[in-house]
Every structure is written in structure tokens, then in C-alpha cells.
Amino acid sequence: MHTKCCKQLSCLWVTLQSLIFVIYTQENLIGTLLAIFGNLLVSISVSIQKQSHVTLAGNKDPKQYYYTKSWWSGLMLMVLGEGALFVSYAFAPLSLIAPLNAVSVICSKLNAEHYNIPILVFVERYILTFLGCVLTAGGTYLFVTFGPNSHEKLNAENIVKHVIGWPFLLYLLLGIITFCLVLYFYKQRDANYLVLILLLVALLGSVTVITVKAVSGMIVLSILGPLQLSYPIFYVMFICMVATIVFQASFLAQASHLYDSSLIACVNYIFCTTFAIVAGAIFYQEFYHEDVLHICMFLLGCTICFLGVFLITKNKRKLKGFEPYVTMDMVKGIPTIHNKGWAVQPDYNGSFSYGALENNDSVASVPLPGDQELSISPSPVSPYQPSELKKD
């Protein structure tokens, strides 16, 4: 019985290896599909969790959403989406996966503001957003079609060779110097500009995508046959990946307290995608065997995506700030809150109710404690004139 189970497990393992090998030979196709699928799942999961938070917004217990099925469903979808994104780096070039985050931007925008709106109404009401979606889809097609096709097996020897290569060492040195200068102005000079904060995020992100691709590629390659997890470079990359992700999240949280989320999404996408493409070109030499035409068309597709994301995030409704001020109606002696000269509370039309400010009819007296009565009438009852009041 034990021998039979071992044979079944061995057959299952060989079948899994064969399936992964077939997928691995498809190069860009599987990686692209995994990246698109992962971004879709992440955006849907965020919308589901947001809906759970909105539903329980008035609850006194801030952790009540932990007990809802929608929040846990969103969490599971997010884990699945992030897992698909992580695996996609092992099957496609870094320069091809990074710009596909535009899919998440499009889905998040549609889920956030245009849920249950017919397509014709959406096009008419949000023309800039619709144009941005069209441009982003067209740019995605261009950079996927003309993107780099070279994809090497990420074993430990190749990764170490890239790490000690002079192009990456020069890039790392310039990145460290730039990061330190920007961090100095941000922390010591109080230069809380969005560009500086997201520049720090992008510099860390360029290291993050390099390490993520290395760790993902070595894990997939270990499943295929030669074990790569015993090499020290795997753990070095894993530690760098975790550290840079933590610092990225910290800087993004600081930016979210100072600036609008749509603006952060746009600038962060442009910066992180640009630095990720540069990092992939330098570290993994993804454009080494590409001709000039393919490179130009790839850059054109990325530029169109940048423009599309800008239009998507730009078309956000600006809420008009409510600036109330209080005036005293000296004739009736009733305080009224105004906004641009209009009373906020409506008339109560003859019935005394909360929020009523004025009445065109006579109002019956209201009994008060101590057998006192307060009566309100439309005729002037104040013995004082406005000019007799003491001025501040």
C-alpha cells in the first residue's frame, strides 16, 4: 500500500513538472496572462474589501469586518492575485510585466466610480476616463506585441553574474546616491513634495522587481529539476525583496496622508514602471538582442499607457468644500447657517420639527420646564435694534 502511494505521488510530481515545463517554454504568453489575471483579481479584491468597510462604517467595533464573509473573500482574492503576479515574473521579462499594472488602475477606477452604470452613460458622462481606457488598452497591445522576447533561465549562477556585473553595480551606486539625496531633502529640509516621496518609492521598487523576478524564477526552476534554494544568493534576494517592500509601503502610506489617491496612483505608476523597465534592461539585459524598431514601438506603447492612466486618474469629481457661516436674524432672533447666502435647513411648513428655522404661519407655544413658555411668531418681537447691540 505504501509503495503504491509513493508511485502515485511520483507520477503526480512528474506530471506537474511536465506541465510547468510546457508552460515555461511558452515564455511571454503565460507570464502576460498571469500578470493580467493577477491585476484583475487584486483590483476586484480591493473593491470587495472596501465595500465591506463601507457597509460597517457606523459600527462601533472597528474590527467587525473581520467577521464578514465579503472581507475574507476579498483577502483570498488578493492573495491569489498577488500570487499570480509573483509567478508571472518567472515566465516573462520584467519590462513586460511592470507596465501591465495599468490593468489594475483601469479596473479600480471602474469599480470605484462607475459601478452599475450603463456603457453609454459611462461614455457620455466620463469621456476622459473612457478615452484613457482606450489609450491604455492600445498602449498595452503595443508594448506586449513589441516587448522583449529574450528570457533566460534564472539559476543561481546567472543571477550572481548579473549582480557582480559593472552595469548593475553602476546603476546601484547611482541609485543609492540619488536615494540618499532625496531622503535628505525629504526628512531634513521638510520637502514633502509628492514627486520626491514617489521617487523614493520608485527607487526602492526598481530593486524590488529585480529581487522578485530572481526569487520567483529560482523557485520555478527548483520545481522543474535543479534545486536553487540551497544557494545563498536566493536568501539574499529574498531578504532584499522583503525589506524594500516594507519601506515602499511606509513611504506610500506617508504620501497617502498628504495627497489625493488618484494623483498618487498616476505618478506612482509612471515612476515605478519607468524605473522597472530601466532595471530590467540593465540587470537582466532584456533589450540586448532587440532591434531599434521593436524598442521604439515598445516605448511608444508605454508612453500611450502613461497618457491613458493620466486621463483615467485626472477625471475625478472635485467635491465642493462646504464653508458654513452663522448669522443672526435680528428680527426673528433665530440663528441660521448659510452657505453662499442660502439657508441649509428647509422650512418645516407649519409643523414644528428639528432643523426648522422659519415659519410663515403662526406657531403655537412650546411648553418648557418650570411652566415657562417660549413663543415664536413671524412678527418682530425683539425690543432691540441691530444698531443697539454691542459690537466686538
N, C-alpha and C positions, 0 to 999 in steps of 0.2 A: 504493500500500500504506500509506504514511504517512497519507494523507488518510482512508483507511478506518478505520485505528486511532483517529485523532482523533475521527471521527464516533461510533465505538463508545464511546469514553471519555466523550464529551459526552452521549450517550444514557444511559449508566450514571449520570453525575452528576445529570442531570435526574431520573432515576428515584429516586435516593437522596434528592434534595431533596423530591420529591413524597411519598415515604414518610414522611420526617421531618415534613413539613407536616401530613400526615394524623394522625400520632401526636401532634403538638404541639397540634392542635385538640381532642384528647380530654381535655386538661387533667389533672385529678386521677387518672384511672383509670390511665394509663400510669405516672405517677410513683409511685403507690402500689404497683403491681405490680413495678416495678423495685426499689423500696425493700425490699419483702418478699423478692424473689428475691435481692437483694444480701446481706441479712442472713442468709438461709439458707445461701448459699454461704460467707460468712465464718465462720459457726459450724461448718460441716462441714469447712472447710479447717483451722481451728484443731484440731479433733478428730483429723484425719488427721496433722497435723504432731506433735501430742502423742503419738499412738501410735508414730510413728517415733522420737521421743526416748525413749519408754519401752522400746521394743524394743532400742535400742542403749545403754541406761543403763549396762551394765557394760563397755562398750568403752573402752579406754584413750585412743583418739583422740577428743577432744571434737567434732571436725568430721566424724566419719564419716557422719553423717546427710546431709551434702551429696551423698553418692554414692548415696543411696537414691531409688527412684522415688516412694515414698509422700510423702517430704518435698517433692519438686519438684511433685508433683501437688497437694499442699496449698497450695503457694505460688502455683501457677497459678490455683487456685480462689479464693484470697484476692484476687489481683489482679483477677480477673473480678468478684468480688463487690463490691470497693471501687469498681471502675469503674461497676458498675450503680448503686451508691449515689450516686456523684458525678453521674451523668447524671440520676438521679431528682429532684435538686434543681431542675433546669431545667424540669421538667414539672408540678410540684405545689408548693403553698405550703409554706413552711418549717415552719409549725406542724403540718402533716400528716405530714411525713417524719420529724421528730425523734422523736415517740413510738413510731414503728414499730421502734425499736431493741429493744423488748421481744421481738420475734420472735427476735432473736439470743440474748437471755437464756434464753428457753424452750428453744431448740434446744441451746444449750451445756449447760444443766442436764441435759437428757435424754441427750445424747451422753456426758456425763461420768460419770453415776452409774447410769443405768438402761438401759444398752445390753444388748440381747438379753433383756430382762425382759418377760414377757407383760403385756398391758394390765391384766388382772385382778389380777395380783400387784402391779403398779405402783400401782394404785388402793388396794389393801389396805395395802401397806407404806408408801407415801408419800402419805398422804391430804392433807397440807397442800400438797405440791407439786402434786398433781392439782387441788386446789381453786384454787391460784394460777394454774395454766394455764387453767382455765375462766374465772376472773375476768379474766385478761389478754386472752383471746380475746374475751370480751364487751365489755371496755373498748375494745379495738381496733375492734370493729364500730361502737361508738357514736361514737368520735371521727373515724373515717373517714366515717361517714354524715353526721354533723352538722358536719364540719370546714369551714373556709373554702373557698369556691369561686372567689373572685376571684384571678386570676393574670395579672399584667401582663407584657408583653414586656420583658425585661431588656436594653435597649440602653444605651449609654454615657450618653446624656442623662438617662434616668430614674434611673440609679444615682447620677450626680453630684447630681441633685436630691434624692435621699434622703440622701446623705452630708452635704450642707450644710443640711439641714432642722433646725430647732431641736429637734424631739423626739429625733432621734438624737444630736445634739450634747449635749443634756442627759443622755441615757442614757449616752453615752460618758464624760462628765465624772464622773457618779456612779459608774460602773463603775471608772474609773481610781482615784478616791479610795478606794473600797472595796478594790480590789486592793492598793493600797499599804499600807493599814492592816493588812489580813490578812497580807500578806507581812512586814510589820514584826514582828508578833507571832509569826509562824512562824519567822523567821530570828533575830531579836534576843532574843526572850523564850523561845525554845525551846518554843513551844506546838505540840507535834506532835499536835494533835488531828485526827482523820480529817475532821471537818466543815470545819475550816479549810483543809486541803490540797485537799479536793474542791471547796470553794468557789472556790479559785484556779483549779482546772481548769474549773469551770462558767463563770466569768467569761471565761476565755480561749475556752472553747467557744462562747459566745454570739457572739464576734467571728468565730470560725472558720466557723460555719454561715452567717453573713451573707456572708462573702467566698466561701465555697464556692458558694453559690447564685448570687452575682454572676458568678463566673468560669465556672461551668457554663452559666448562661443566655446569657452573651455568646458562648461557643464554639458552642453550638447555634444561636444566632441568626446567627452568622457563616456556618455551613453552609447555612442557609436562604437567604441572599442578602446583605444588607448586612453588610459586614465590620466587626467591632467590635474586632478585635485591634490596630488601629492607634491606639486611644485610650489615653492614659496611665493612665486610671482602671483599665483591665484589669490592667496590671502592678502598680499599687499594691495592688489587691485580691489579686493572686496572691502578692506578697511577704508581705502580712499573713497570708494563709492558711497559707503555709509556716511562718512564724515562730510563729504561735500553735499550730500542730500540734506543732512541736518542743518548745515549752515545756509543752504539755499532756502529752506523752509523758514528759517529765522529771519532772513532779510526780506522775503516775500511778506511775512507777517508784519514787519515794520512798515513796509510800503503800503500795505492794505489799510493801515491806520491813518495814513496821510493823504492818500489819493484814491480816486474812483477806481472801482474794479475793472470797468471796461477799458479805461486808459492803461491800467497795469497789464491787462491781457494782451492788448495790441502791442505795446512797446516790448513787453517781455517775449512775446512770440518772435518779433523781428530780431531782437538782440540774441536770444538763445539759439534760434535757427541759424543765424549768420555765424556765430561762434562755433556751433556744432559742425557746420559744413567745413569751416576752416580747420577745425580739429581733425575731422575725418580725412581731409585732404593732406594734412601734414603727418599725422600719426600713422594712418593706415594706407596712405598714398593711393587713395581711391580714384583720383583723376590722372594717374600716371600714364595709362595706356589709352586715354580718351582723346579724340581729335577736337579741334577748335570748335567745329560746328556743334557737336554734342554739348560741349561745355557752355557755349553761348546760349543754346536753347534751354539748357538746364537752368542757367542763371536768369533767363527771361521768365521761365515758369515760376521761379522763386519770387522774382520781383512782382509778378502779377498776383501771386498769393499774398504778398505783403500788402499790396494795394487793396485786395479784396478784404482781408482781415481788418484793415484800417476803416474801410467803409462800413463793415459789419459792426464794429465797436463804436464807430462815430455816431451812428444813428440811434442815439439813446434819448429817451424823453427827459428833458430837463424839468425837474419839479420846481415850480414857482414857490419861493420861500414865503411863508405866511408871517407877516410882521404886524401883529395887532398893536393897537394903542387904545388907551382908555380915556374917554371924555365924559364929562358930567353934564347931563341935560339939566340946566338950572331951572327950567320951567317946571319940569316934572320931578326933578330930584332923583333920577334913575341913572346909574352908571351903565354905559353902553360900550361894548368892544367893537371897534371898527377896523376894517381892512380896506384901504383905499376909499374911505368915505361911506362904506356900506355896513349896516349893522349885521353882525354874524347871526344872532338868534332870530328866528322868524316870529311873526305875530302869532298870538295864540287864539285870535278870532273869537273873543268873548269868553273863553274858558281859561281859568287861572291854572297854569301848569308850569313846570320847571323850564327855565330858559326863556320865558316870555318877557319882553321888555316894554311893550307898549300895548295899549288897548284903545280902540276907537269908541267903545261903548262904556257905559258906566260899569264899575266893578264893585261888587259887594265887599263889605268889610271882612277882614280875616281876623278871627279871634286869636289873641296872644295870651301867654301866661300872665296871671295876675289881673285878669279881667280887663286887660288893655286891648285896644283895638287899633288897627292900622288900616286906614282907608286910602284908596288911590282913586283919583278922579282925573279926567282929562283936562279940567280947568286949572289955571295956575294957582297953586296953594302955597308956594314958598314966599315968606314975608320979606326975604332978602332979594336984592337985585345982584346980578353978577358983578357990577362995579363996586358993590359994598364989601365984597369978600376980600380978605387979606391976601395979598399976593406974596408968593415965595420969593 
